[in-house]
Amino acid sequence: MSDEWRTPQWLYSLFAGWDDPALPLRTDGLTRAWGPRTYCNPPYSRPGPWVAKAISEARLGKLIVMLLQNDSSTRWWAALHEAGAHFLYIGERLHYSEAGPARFASVLVILEGRHPAPVVAVGLEEFG
């Protein structure tokens, strides 16, 4: 099963004009600099490197919004929490045109560049 699912249009339209480093088939999202306002819907099978990159980019003063699986049992979730992220729960399972409804709940995670986040050791491959 692929995890190259596009964000539902109603949600994606809220971030029109924002940088999107995780567009399907884009391969440079983890290696290039992100824009000052970035929306990221990373592959759900391996969000750790994307979360680490988002935390790193937010520390540079950028506003980052991520669409992630709602899973507070993971190390990448703990890292987001330690970095001062805000978690906005989506009250229903998202419906993807490619695969129908998701099998899990999703959450929008916001990292504000101006938020005084504690320094934590985050490597791009640190999370699974």
C-alpha positions as CSV (number, residue, x, y, z in Angstrom):
1,M,0.0,0.0,0.0
2,S,1.4,3.4,-1.0
3,D,1.5,6.3,1.4
4,E,1.7,8.9,-1.3
5,W,-1.7,10.3,-0.4
6,R,-2.5,13.9,-1.3
7,T,-4.0,16.1,1.3
8,P,-7.8,16.5,0.8
9,Q,-8.4,19.6,-1.3
10,W,-10.6,21.4,1.4
11,L,-7.7,21.2,3.8
12,Y,-4.9,21.9,1.3
13,S,-6.6,25.0,0.1
14,L,-6.0,26.6,3.6
15,F,-2.3,26.5,2.8
16,A,-2.4,27.8,-0.8
17,G,0.9,29.6,-1.6
18,W,2.8,27.9,1.2
19,D,5.9,25.8,0.5
20,D,5.2,22.1,0.3
21,P,8.4,20.0,0.5
22,A,6.5,16.6,0.6
23,L,4.5,16.8,-2.6
24,P,4.1,13.4,-4.2
25,L,7.2,12.5,-6.3
26,R,9.3,15.4,-4.9
27,T,12.6,14.0,-3.7
28,D,14.4,17.0,-2.2
29,G,12.2,17.9,0.7
30,L,14.5,16.6,3.4
31,T,17.7,18.2,1.9
32,R,16.6,21.7,0.8
33,A,15.7,24.7,2.9
34,W,11.9,25.1,3.5
35,G,10.0,28.4,2.9
36,P,9.1,30.8,5.7
37,R,5.6,29.3,5.8
38,T,5.6,25.6,5.1
39,Y,2.8,22.9,4.9
40,C,4.1,19.3,5.0
41,N,2.1,16.1,4.6
42,P,4.9,13.6,4.9
43,P,4.7,9.9,4.2
44,Y,2.8,8.4,7.2
45,S,5.0,5.2,7.1
46,R,8.1,7.2,8.1
47,P,7.4,10.7,9.4
48,G,10.4,10.8,11.7
49,P,12.9,12.4,9.3
50,W,10.3,14.9,8.3
51,V,9.5,15.8,11.9
52,A,13.2,16.3,12.6
53,K,13.5,18.6,9.6
54,A,10.4,20.5,10.6
55,I,11.8,21.1,14.1
56,S,15.1,22.2,12.6
57,E,13.4,24.6,10.1
58,A,11.1,26.1,12.9
59,R,14.2,26.9,14.9
60,L,15.3,29.1,12.0
61,G,12.1,31.2,12.6
62,K,9.8,29.5,10.1
63,L,6.2,28.6,10.6
64,I,5.6,24.9,9.9
65,V,2.3,23.0,9.7
66,M,2.3,19.3,9.4
67,L,-0.5,16.8,8.7
68,L,0.4,13.6,10.7
69,Q,-1.1,10.5,12.0
70,N,-2.5,11.1,15.5
71,D,-0.2,8.8,17.4
72,S,1.1,10.1,20.8
73,S,2.9,6.8,21.5
74,T,5.8,7.6,19.1
75,R,9.2,9.2,19.7
76,W,8.6,11.7,16.9
77,W,5.4,12.9,18.7
78,A,7.4,13.3,21.9
79,A,10.0,15.4,20.1
80,L,7.3,17.6,18.7
81,H,5.9,18.1,22.1
82,E,9.3,18.9,23.5
83,A,9.8,21.4,20.7
84,G,6.7,23.3,21.8
85,A,4.4,22.2,19.0
86,H,0.7,22.9,19.0
87,F,-1.6,19.9,18.2
88,L,-4.9,20.5,16.4
89,Y,-7.1,17.4,16.3
90,I,-9.2,16.7,13.3
91,G,-12.6,15.5,14.5
92,E,-13.1,12.9,11.7
93,R,-11.0,10.6,9.6
94,L,-9.8,12.3,6.5
95,H,-11.0,11.0,3.1
96,Y,-8.4,10.6,0.4
97,S,-9.4,10.4,-3.2
98,E,-6.7,7.9,-3.8
99,A,-7.7,5.4,-1.1
100,G,-11.0,6.4,0.5
101,P,-11.1,7.2,4.2
102,A,-8.0,6.9,6.3
103,R,-7.7,4.0,8.8
104,F,-6.5,6.3,11.5
105,A,-7.1,9.8,12.9
106,S,-5.0,12.7,11.8
107,V,-3.7,15.8,13.5
108,L,-2.4,19.2,12.3
109,V,0.9,20.0,14.1
110,I,2.1,23.6,14.2
111,L,5.6,24.7,15.0
112,E,6.0,28.4,15.4
113,G,9.4,29.8,14.6
114,R,9.1,32.4,17.4
115,H,8.2,29.8,20.1
116,P,11.1,29.4,22.6
117,A,11.6,25.7,22.1
118,P,14.1,23.9,24.3
119,V,17.1,22.5,22.5
120,V,16.9,18.8,21.9
121,A,19.2,16.6,19.9
122,V,17.3,15.8,16.7
123,G,19.0,14.0,13.8
124,L,17.2,13.5,10.5
125,E,17.3,9.7,11.0
126,E,16.8,9.7,14.8
127,F,13.1,8.7,14.7
128,G,11.6,5.6,13.2
